[in-house]
Amino acid sequence: MPADFQSADDLPWFKSSYSGGNTTECLEAALTPSHVLIRDSKGSGFPHLSVSAGAWKGFLVEVRGATRY
């Protein structure tokens, strides 16, 4: 295992600033040098999704460009 390996449990997870007061329906993300980990905020012990930093950036570009209602 690489020396820089860090358990997902040890990473600083954060919620979107758009989550507002509704804390029961949020996603959390944690950043690593090459990936972004995503999980349900209600179940920190549940499995997480790992996407490349490039895929995450593309997702954010698309979301930010979407029409807001």
PyMOL Python script that loads the backbone (N, CA, C, O; Angstrom):
from pymol import cmd

cmd.read_pdbstr("""\
ATOM      1  N   MET A   1       0.845  -1.175   0.000  1.00  0.00           N
ATOM      2  CA  MET A   1       0.000   0.000   0.000  1.00  0.00           C
ATOM      3  C   MET A   1       0.890   1.238   0.000  1.00  0.00           C
ATOM      4  O   MET A   1       1.863   1.283   0.753  1.00  0.00           O
ATOM      5  N   PRO A   2       0.587   2.251  -0.826  1.00  0.00           N
ATOM      6  CA  PRO A   2       1.421   3.455  -0.866  1.00  0.00           C
ATOM      7  C   PRO A   2       1.466   4.158   0.486  1.00  0.00           C
ATOM      8  O   PRO A   2       0.523   4.086   1.274  1.00  0.00           O
ATOM      9  N   ALA A   3       2.560   4.826   0.733  1.00  0.00           N
ATOM     10  CA  ALA A   3       2.734   5.525   2.003  1.00  0.00           C
ATOM     11  C   ALA A   3       1.748   6.670   2.158  1.00  0.00           C
ATOM     12  O   ALA A   3       1.420   7.046   3.284  1.00  0.00           O
ATOM     13  N   ASP A   4       1.261   7.244   1.039  1.00  0.00           N
ATOM     14  CA  ASP A   4       0.356   8.374   1.140  1.00  0.00           C
ATOM     15  C   ASP A   4      -1.117   7.959   1.173  1.00  0.00           C
ATOM     16  O   ASP A   4      -2.002   8.809   1.078  1.00  0.00           O
ATOM     17  N   PHE A   5      -1.386   6.638   1.308  1.00  0.00           N
ATOM     18  CA  PHE A   5      -2.759   6.160   1.379  1.00  0.00           C
ATOM     19  C   PHE A   5      -3.427   6.715   2.623  1.00  0.00           C
ATOM     20  O   PHE A   5      -2.840   6.743   3.704  1.00  0.00           O
ATOM     21  N   GLN A   6      -4.663   7.154   2.451  1.00  0.00           N
ATOM     22  CA  GLN A   6      -5.439   7.670   3.571  1.00  0.00           C
ATOM     23  C   GLN A   6      -6.828   7.051   3.506  1.00  0.00           C
ATOM     24  O   GLN A   6      -7.457   7.053   2.447  1.00  0.00           O
ATOM     25  N   SER A   7      -7.304   6.533   4.601  1.00  0.00           N
ATOM     26  CA  SER A   7      -8.623   5.934   4.652  1.00  0.00           C
ATOM     27  C   SER A   7      -9.682   6.992   4.371  1.00  0.00           C
ATOM     28  O   SER A   7      -9.536   8.147   4.773  1.00  0.00           O
ATOM     29  N   ALA A   8     -10.748   6.595   3.679  1.00  0.00           N
ATOM     30  CA  ALA A   8     -11.847   7.524   3.401  1.00  0.00           C
ATOM     31  C   ALA A   8     -12.434   8.073   4.695  1.00  0.00           C
ATOM     32  O   ALA A   8     -12.902   9.211   4.727  1.00  0.00           O
ATOM     33  N   ASP A   9     -12.413   7.282   5.757  1.00  0.00           N
ATOM     34  CA  ASP A   9     -12.938   7.735   7.047  1.00  0.00           C
ATOM     35  C   ASP A   9     -12.105   8.866   7.631  1.00  0.00           C
ATOM     36  O   ASP A   9     -12.617   9.666   8.415  1.00  0.00           O
ATOM     37  N   ASP A  10     -10.826   8.947   7.263  1.00  0.00           N
ATOM     38  CA  ASP A  10      -9.934   9.960   7.816  1.00  0.00           C
ATOM     39  C   ASP A  10      -9.919  11.255   7.012  1.00  0.00           C
ATOM     40  O   ASP A  10      -9.308  12.237   7.433  1.00  0.00           O
ATOM     41  N   LEU A  11     -10.583  11.267   5.864  1.00  0.00           N
ATOM     42  CA  LEU A  11     -10.591  12.459   5.021  1.00  0.00           C
ATOM     43  C   LEU A  11     -11.581  13.494   5.536  1.00  0.00           C
ATOM     44  O   LEU A  11     -12.576  13.139   6.167  1.00  0.00           O
ATOM     45  N   PRO A  12     -11.317  14.767   5.274  1.00  0.00           N
ATOM     46  CA  PRO A  12     -12.296  15.801   5.648  1.00  0.00           C
ATOM     47  C   PRO A  12     -13.437  15.840   4.627  1.00  0.00           C
ATOM     48  O   PRO A  12     -13.232  16.246   3.483  1.00  0.00           O
ATOM     49  N   TRP A  13     -14.609  15.427   5.029  1.00  0.00           N
ATOM     50  CA  TRP A  13     -15.794  15.414   4.171  1.00  0.00           C
ATOM     51  C   TRP A  13     -16.531  16.733   4.327  1.00  0.00           C
ATOM     52  O   TRP A  13     -16.555  17.309   5.415  1.00  0.00           O
ATOM     53  N   PHE A  14     -17.133  17.217   3.242  1.00  0.00           N
ATOM     54  CA  PHE A  14     -17.871  18.477   3.311  1.00  0.00           C
ATOM     55  C   PHE A  14     -19.157  18.375   2.506  1.00  0.00           C
ATOM     56  O   PHE A  14     -19.271  17.571   1.580  1.00  0.00           O
ATOM     57  N   LYS A  15     -20.125  19.210   2.882  1.00  0.00           N
ATOM     58  CA  LYS A  15     -21.391  19.296   2.165  1.00  0.00           C
ATOM     59  C   LYS A  15     -21.377  20.547   1.302  1.00  0.00           C
ATOM     60  O   LYS A  15     -20.663  21.506   1.594  1.00  0.00           O
ATOM     61  N   SER A  16     -22.155  20.531   0.258  1.00  0.00           N
ATOM     62  CA  SER A  16     -22.284  21.679  -0.618  1.00  0.00           C
ATOM     63  C   SER A  16     -22.863  22.866   0.140  1.00  0.00           C
ATOM     64  O   SER A  16     -23.685  22.700   1.041  1.00  0.00           O
ATOM     65  N   SER A  17     -22.431  24.052  -0.232  1.00  0.00           N
ATOM     66  CA  SER A  17     -22.999  25.257   0.366  1.00  0.00           C
ATOM     67  C   SER A  17     -24.454  25.432  -0.075  1.00  0.00           C
ATOM     68  O   SER A  17     -25.181  26.223   0.525  1.00  0.00           O
ATOM     69  N   TYR A  18     -24.891  24.710  -1.108  1.00  0.00           N
ATOM     70  CA  TYR A  18     -26.264  24.770  -1.575  1.00  0.00           C
ATOM     71  C   TYR A  18     -27.180  23.850  -0.784  1.00  0.00           C
ATOM     72  O   TYR A  18     -28.382  23.813  -1.049  1.00  0.00           O
ATOM     73  N   SER A  19     -26.650  23.109   0.175  1.00  0.00           N
ATOM     74  CA  SER A  19     -27.463  22.175   0.941  1.00  0.00           C
ATOM     75  C   SER A  19     -28.479  22.892   1.815  1.00  0.00           C
ATOM     76  O   SER A  19     -29.545  22.344   2.096  1.00  0.00           O
ATOM     77  N   GLY A  20     -28.174  24.090   2.242  1.00  0.00           N
ATOM     78  CA  GLY A  20     -29.103  24.866   3.054  1.00  0.00           C
ATOM     79  C   GLY A  20     -29.420  24.200   4.372  1.00  0.00           C
ATOM     80  O   GLY A  20     -28.572  23.522   4.953  1.00  0.00           O
ATOM     81  N   GLY A  21     -30.646  24.391   4.849  1.00  0.00           N
ATOM     82  CA  GLY A  21     -31.048  23.851   6.134  1.00  0.00           C
ATOM     83  C   GLY A  21     -31.501  22.415   6.090  1.00  0.00           C
ATOM     84  O   GLY A  21     -31.701  21.803   7.139  1.00  0.00           O
ATOM     85  N   ASN A  22     -31.668  21.857   4.907  1.00  0.00           N
ATOM     86  CA  ASN A  22     -32.145  20.480   4.792  1.00  0.00           C
ATOM     87  C   ASN A  22     -30.957  19.528   4.898  1.00  0.00           C
ATOM     88  O   ASN A  22     -30.330  19.189   3.895  1.00  0.00           O
ATOM     89  N   THR A  23     -30.659  19.107   6.107  1.00  0.00           N
ATOM     90  CA  THR A  23     -29.481  18.272   6.336  1.00  0.00           C
ATOM     91  C   THR A  23     -29.753  16.782   6.156  1.00  0.00           C
ATOM     92  O   THR A  23     -28.849  15.966   6.336  1.00  0.00           O
ATOM     93  N   THR A  24     -30.992  16.414   5.802  1.00  0.00           N
ATOM     94  CA  THR A  24     -31.299  14.990   5.685  1.00  0.00           C
ATOM     95  C   THR A  24     -31.162  14.473   4.257  1.00  0.00           C
ATOM     96  O   THR A  24     -31.205  13.261   4.045  1.00  0.00           O
ATOM     97  N   GLU A  25     -31.000  15.343   3.286  1.00  0.00           N
ATOM     98  CA  GLU A  25     -30.915  14.913   1.895  1.00  0.00           C
ATOM     99  C   GLU A  25     -29.716  15.572   1.218  1.00  0.00           C
ATOM    100  O   GLU A  25     -29.880  16.395   0.317  1.00  0.00           O
ATOM    101  N   CYS A  26     -28.542  15.216   1.646  1.00  0.00           N
ATOM    102  CA  CYS A  26     -27.335  15.847   1.121  1.00  0.00           C
ATOM    103  C   CYS A  26     -26.310  14.796   0.711  1.00  0.00           C
ATOM    104  O   CYS A  26     -26.325  13.652   1.165  1.00  0.00           O
ATOM    105  N   LEU A  27     -25.449  15.229  -0.142  1.00  0.00           N
ATOM    106  CA  LEU A  27     -24.266  14.453  -0.467  1.00  0.00           C
ATOM    107  C   LEU A  27     -23.072  15.127   0.183  1.00  0.00           C
ATOM    108  O   LEU A  27     -23.055  16.342   0.381  1.00  0.00           O
ATOM    109  N   GLU A  28     -22.092  14.331   0.507  1.00  0.00           N
ATOM    110  CA  GLU A  28     -20.832  14.857   1.017  1.00  0.00           C
ATOM    111  C   GLU A  28     -19.732  14.462   0.045  1.00  0.00           C
ATOM    112  O   GLU A  28     -19.832  13.447  -0.645  1.00  0.00           O
ATOM    113  N   ALA A  29     -18.696  15.262  -0.003  1.00  0.00           N
ATOM    114  CA  ALA A  29     -17.561  14.968  -0.864  1.00  0.00           C
ATOM    115  C   ALA A  29     -16.276  15.107  -0.065  1.00  0.00           C
ATOM    116  O   ALA A  29     -16.209  15.858   0.909  1.00  0.00           O
ATOM    117  N   ALA A  30     -15.267  14.378  -0.490  1.00  0.00           N
ATOM    118  CA  ALA A  30     -13.930  14.470   0.087  1.00  0.00           C
ATOM    119  C   ALA A  30     -12.949  14.483  -1.077  1.00  0.00           C
ATOM    120  O   ALA A  30     -13.104  13.730  -2.038  1.00  0.00           O
ATOM    121  N   LEU A  31     -11.952  15.330  -0.988  1.00  0.00           N
ATOM    122  CA  LEU A  31     -10.984  15.486  -2.069  1.00  0.00           C
ATOM    123  C   LEU A  31      -9.698  14.732  -1.770  1.00  0.00           C
ATOM    124  O   LEU A  31      -9.186  14.769  -0.651  1.00  0.00           O
ATOM    125  N   THR A  32      -9.185  14.051  -2.782  1.00  0.00           N
ATOM    126  CA  THR A  32      -7.861  13.444  -2.722  1.00  0.00           C
ATOM    127  C   THR A  32      -7.075  14.059  -3.881  1.00  0.00           C
ATOM    128  O   THR A  32      -7.670  14.761  -4.698  1.00  0.00           O
ATOM    129  N   PRO A  33      -5.783  13.828  -3.986  1.00  0.00           N
ATOM    130  CA  PRO A  33      -5.017  14.426  -5.085  1.00  0.00           C
ATOM    131  C   PRO A  33      -5.536  14.058  -6.480  1.00  0.00           C
ATOM    132  O   PRO A  33      -5.419  14.865  -7.403  1.00  0.00           O
ATOM    133  N   SER A  34      -6.098  12.878  -6.652  1.00  0.00           N
ATOM    134  CA  SER A  34      -6.506  12.470  -7.995  1.00  0.00           C
ATOM    135  C   SER A  34      -7.992  12.138  -8.137  1.00  0.00           C
ATOM    136  O   SER A  34      -8.472  11.952  -9.256  1.00  0.00           O
ATOM    137  N   HIS A  35      -8.720  12.060  -7.040  1.00  0.00           N
ATOM    138  CA  HIS A  35     -10.124  11.656  -7.086  1.00  0.00           C
ATOM    139  C   HIS A  35     -10.975  12.489  -6.141  1.00  0.00           C
ATOM    140  O   HIS A  35     -10.468  13.158  -5.240  1.00  0.00           O
ATOM    141  N   VAL A  36     -12.267  12.432  -6.366  1.00  0.00           N
ATOM    142  CA  VAL A  36     -13.244  13.002  -5.449  1.00  0.00           C
ATOM    143  C   VAL A  36     -14.124  11.847  -4.996  1.00  0.00           C
ATOM    144  O   VAL A  36     -14.639  11.088  -5.816  1.00  0.00           O
ATOM    145  N   LEU A  37     -14.289  11.723  -3.698  1.00  0.00           N
ATOM    146  CA  LEU A  37     -15.140  10.687  -3.121  1.00  0.00           C
ATOM    147  C   LEU A  37     -16.480  11.317  -2.786  1.00  0.00           C
ATOM    148  O   LEU A  37     -16.533  12.439  -2.282  1.00  0.00           O
ATOM    149  N   ILE A  38     -17.561  10.603  -3.060  1.00  0.00           N
ATOM    150  CA  ILE A  38     -18.907  11.122  -2.841  1.00  0.00           C
ATOM    151  C   ILE A  38     -19.682  10.086  -2.041  1.00  0.00           C
ATOM    152  O   ILE A  38     -19.607   8.889  -2.320  1.00  0.00           O
ATOM    153  N   ARG A  39     -20.434  10.558  -1.035  1.00  0.00           N
ATOM    154  CA  ARG A  39     -21.233   9.631  -0.227  1.00  0.00           C
ATOM    155  C   ARG A  39     -22.519  10.313   0.239  1.00  0.00           C
ATOM    156  O   ARG A  39     -22.652  11.535   0.179  1.00  0.00           O
ATOM    157  N   ASP A  40     -23.448   9.501   0.697  1.00  0.00           N
ATOM    158  CA  ASP A  40     -24.691   9.984   1.286  1.00  0.00           C
ATOM    159  C   ASP A  40     -24.366  10.504   2.684  1.00  0.00           C
ATOM    160  O   ASP A  40     -23.727   9.807   3.473  1.00  0.00           O
ATOM    161  N   SER A  41     -24.798  11.712   2.989  1.00  0.00           N
ATOM    162  CA  SER A  41     -24.463  12.302   4.287  1.00  0.00           C
ATOM    163  C   SER A  41     -25.127  11.589   5.454  1.00  0.00           C
ATOM    164  O   SER A  41     -24.688  11.732   6.595  1.00  0.00           O
ATOM    165  N   LYS A  42     -26.180  10.823   5.186  1.00  0.00           N
ATOM    166  CA  LYS A  42     -26.864  10.114   6.271  1.00  0.00           C
ATOM    167  C   LYS A  42     -26.155   8.835   6.676  1.00  0.00           C
ATOM    168  O   LYS A  42     -26.428   8.295   7.748  1.00  0.00           O
ATOM    169  N   GLY A  43     -25.258   8.344   5.847  1.00  0.00           N
ATOM    170  CA  GLY A  43     -24.632   7.067   6.143  1.00  0.00           C
ATOM    171  C   GLY A  43     -23.148   7.093   5.896  1.00  0.00           C
ATOM    172  O   GLY A  43     -22.679   6.545   4.898  1.00  0.00           O
ATOM    173  N   SER A  44     -22.397   7.715   6.779  1.00  0.00           N
ATOM    174  CA  SER A  44     -20.952   7.826   6.576  1.00  0.00           C
ATOM    175  C   SER A  44     -20.278   6.457   6.513  1.00  0.00           C
ATOM    176  O   SER A  44     -19.163   6.342   6.005  1.00  0.00           O
ATOM    177  N   GLY A  45     -20.933   5.432   7.015  1.00  0.00           N
ATOM    178  CA  GLY A  45     -20.366   4.096   6.950  1.00  0.00           C
ATOM    179  C   GLY A  45     -20.717   3.350   5.671  1.00  0.00           C
ATOM    180  O   GLY A  45     -20.207   2.259   5.418  1.00  0.00           O
ATOM    181  N   PHE A  46     -21.595   3.950   4.863  1.00  0.00           N
ATOM    182  CA  PHE A  46     -21.979   3.328   3.600  1.00  0.00           C
ATOM    183  C   PHE A  46     -20.839   3.426   2.604  1.00  0.00           C
ATOM    184  O   PHE A  46     -19.922   4.225   2.798  1.00  0.00           O
ATOM    185  N   PRO A  47     -20.872   2.635   1.544  1.00  0.00           N
ATOM    186  CA  PRO A  47     -19.850   2.764   0.496  1.00  0.00           C
ATOM    187  C   PRO A  47     -19.907   4.143  -0.144  1.00  0.00           C
ATOM    188  O   PRO A  47     -20.940   4.813  -0.129  1.00  0.00           O
ATOM    189  N   HIS A  48     -18.781   4.549  -0.701  1.00  0.00           N
ATOM    190  CA  HIS A  48     -18.725   5.838  -1.379  1.00  0.00           C
ATOM    191  C   HIS A  48     -18.403   5.628  -2.861  1.00  0.00           C
ATOM    192  O   HIS A  48     -17.924   4.569  -3.266  1.00  0.00           O
ATOM    193  N   LEU A  49     -18.674   6.642  -3.638  1.00  0.00           N
ATOM    194  CA  LEU A  49     -18.384   6.647  -5.052  1.00  0.00           C
ATOM    195  C   LEU A  49     -17.095   7.430  -5.254  1.00  0.00           C
ATOM    196  O   LEU A  49     -16.910   8.487  -4.652  1.00  0.00           O
ATOM    197  N   SER A  50     -16.214   6.925  -6.089  1.00  0.00           N
ATOM    198  CA  SER A  50     -14.952   7.608  -6.387  1.00  0.00           C
ATOM    199  C   SER A  50     -14.940   7.980  -7.864  1.00  0.00           C
ATOM    200  O   SER A  50     -15.116   7.119  -8.727  1.00  0.00           O
ATOM    201  N   VAL A  51     -14.732   9.263  -8.154  1.00  0.00           N
ATOM    202  CA  VAL A  51     -14.641   9.726  -9.542  1.00  0.00           C
ATOM    203  C   VAL A  51     -13.320  10.480  -9.714  1.00  0.00           C
ATOM    204  O   VAL A  51     -12.781  11.043  -8.761  1.00  0.00           O
ATOM    205  N   SER A  52     -12.820  10.478 -10.933  1.00  0.00           N
ATOM    206  CA  SER A  52     -11.567  11.197 -11.185  1.00  0.00           C
ATOM    207  C   SER A  52     -11.787  12.695 -11.003  1.00  0.00           C
ATOM    208  O   SER A  52     -12.908  13.192 -11.110  1.00  0.00           O
ATOM    209  N   ALA A  53     -10.708  13.395 -10.729  1.00  0.00           N
ATOM    210  CA  ALA A  53     -10.792  14.845 -10.565  1.00  0.00           C
ATOM    211  C   ALA A  53     -11.330  15.486 -11.843  1.00  0.00           C
ATOM    212  O   ALA A  53     -12.099  16.444 -11.775  1.00  0.00           O
ATOM    213  N   GLY A  54     -10.932  14.966 -13.010  1.00  0.00           N
ATOM    214  CA  GLY A  54     -11.415  15.498 -14.278  1.00  0.00           C
ATOM    215  C   GLY A  54     -12.910  15.300 -14.465  1.00  0.00           C
ATOM    216  O   GLY A  54     -13.601  16.196 -14.950  1.00  0.00           O
ATOM    217  N   ALA A  55     -13.408  14.139 -14.085  1.00  0.00           N
ATOM    218  CA  ALA A  55     -14.845  13.866 -14.191  1.00  0.00           C
ATOM    219  C   ALA A  55     -15.631  14.775 -13.257  1.00  0.00           C
ATOM    220  O   ALA A  55     -16.696  15.267 -13.628  1.00  0.00           O
ATOM    221  N   TRP A  56     -15.122  15.004 -12.054  1.00  0.00           N
ATOM    222  CA  TRP A  56     -15.780  15.892 -11.095  1.00  0.00           C
ATOM    223  C   TRP A  56     -15.823  17.319 -11.642  1.00  0.00           C
ATOM    224  O   TRP A  56     -16.844  17.999 -11.539  1.00  0.00           O
ATOM    225  N   LYS A  57     -14.715  17.764 -12.219  1.00  0.00           N
ATOM    226  CA  LYS A  57     -14.669  19.111 -12.790  1.00  0.00           C
ATOM    227  C   LYS A  57     -15.697  19.233 -13.910  1.00  0.00           C
ATOM    228  O   LYS A  57     -16.419  20.228 -13.981  1.00  0.00           O
ATOM    229  N   GLY A  58     -15.770  18.234 -14.784  1.00  0.00           N
ATOM    230  CA  GLY A  58     -16.759  18.243 -15.854  1.00  0.00           C
ATOM    231  C   GLY A  58     -18.178  18.286 -15.334  1.00  0.00           C
ATOM    232  O   GLY A  58     -19.025  18.990 -15.883  1.00  0.00           O
ATOM    233  N   PHE A  59     -18.444  17.534 -14.272  1.00  0.00           N
ATOM    234  CA  PHE A  59     -19.765  17.537 -13.646  1.00  0.00           C
ATOM    235  C   PHE A  59     -20.105  18.931 -13.137  1.00  0.00           C
ATOM    236  O   PHE A  59     -21.203  19.432 -13.380  1.00  0.00           O
ATOM    237  N   LEU A  60     -19.173  19.558 -12.434  1.00  0.00           N
ATOM    238  CA  LEU A  60     -19.428  20.893 -11.893  1.00  0.00           C
ATOM    239  C   LEU A  60     -19.652  21.923 -12.990  1.00  0.00           C
ATOM    240  O   LEU A  60     -20.515  22.791 -12.858  1.00  0.00           O
ATOM    241  N   VAL A  61     -18.884  21.835 -14.072  1.00  0.00           N
ATOM    242  CA  VAL A  61     -19.068  22.747 -15.206  1.00  0.00           C
ATOM    243  C   VAL A  61     -20.493  22.612 -15.748  1.00  0.00           C
ATOM    244  O   VAL A  61     -21.159  23.614 -16.005  1.00  0.00           O
ATOM    245  N   GLU A  62     -20.954  21.378 -15.919  1.00  0.00           N
ATOM    246  CA  GLU A  62     -22.305  21.147 -16.442  1.00  0.00           C
ATOM    247  C   GLU A  62     -23.375  21.643 -15.478  1.00  0.00           C
ATOM    248  O   GLU A  62     -24.347  22.272 -15.896  1.00  0.00           O
ATOM    249  N   VAL A  63     -23.200  21.365 -14.200  1.00  0.00           N
ATOM    250  CA  VAL A  63     -24.203  21.785 -13.199  1.00  0.00           C
ATOM    251  C   VAL A  63     -24.263  23.309 -13.120  1.00  0.00           C
ATOM    252  O   VAL A  63     -25.348  23.887 -13.069  1.00  0.00           O
ATOM    253  N   ARG A  64     -23.130  23.940 -13.110  1.00  0.00           N
ATOM    254  CA  ARG A  64     -23.099  25.410 -13.014  1.00  0.00           C
ATOM    255  C   ARG A  64     -23.653  26.064 -14.267  1.00  0.00           C
ATOM    256  O   ARG A  64     -24.158  27.185 -14.205  1.00  0.00           O
ATOM    257  N   GLY A  65     -23.568  25.385 -15.403  1.00  0.00           N
ATOM    258  CA  GLY A  65     -24.091  25.933 -16.640  1.00  0.00           C
ATOM    259  C   GLY A  65     -25.571  25.660 -16.849  1.00  0.00           C
ATOM    260  O   GLY A  65     -26.179  26.210 -17.767  1.00  0.00           O
ATOM    261  N   ALA A  66     -26.156  24.814 -16.004  1.00  0.00           N
ATOM    262  CA  ALA A  66     -27.573  24.466 -16.143  1.00  0.00           C
ATOM    263  C   ALA A  66     -28.438  25.650 -15.753  1.00  0.00           C
ATOM    264  O   ALA A  66     -28.057  26.469 -14.916  1.00  0.00           O
ATOM    265  N   THR A  67     -29.595  25.725 -16.366  1.00  0.00           N
ATOM    266  CA  THR A  67     -30.543  26.788 -16.029  1.00  0.00           C
ATOM    267  C   THR A  67     -31.043  26.574 -14.610  1.00  0.00           C
ATOM    268  O   THR A  67     -31.422  25.467 -14.230  1.00  0.00           O
ATOM    269  N   ARG A  68     -31.037  27.627 -13.851  1.00  0.00           N
ATOM    270  CA  ARG A  68     -31.516  27.538 -12.463  1.00  0.00           C
ATOM    271  C   ARG A  68     -32.967  27.982 -12.414  1.00  0.00           C
ATOM    272  O   ARG A  68     -33.342  28.974 -13.038  1.00  0.00           O
ATOM    273  N   TYR A  69     -33.772  27.250 -11.679  1.00  0.00           N
ATOM    274  CA  TYR A  69     -35.192  27.553 -11.570  1.00  0.00           C
ATOM    275  C   TYR A  69     -35.478  28.283 -10.301  1.00  0.00           C
ATOM    276  O   TYR A  69     -36.630  28.626 -10.032  1.00  0.00           O
TER     277      TYR A  69
END
""", "prot")
cmd.dss("prot")
cmd.show_as("cartoon", "prot")
cmd.util.cbc("prot")
cmd.orient("prot")
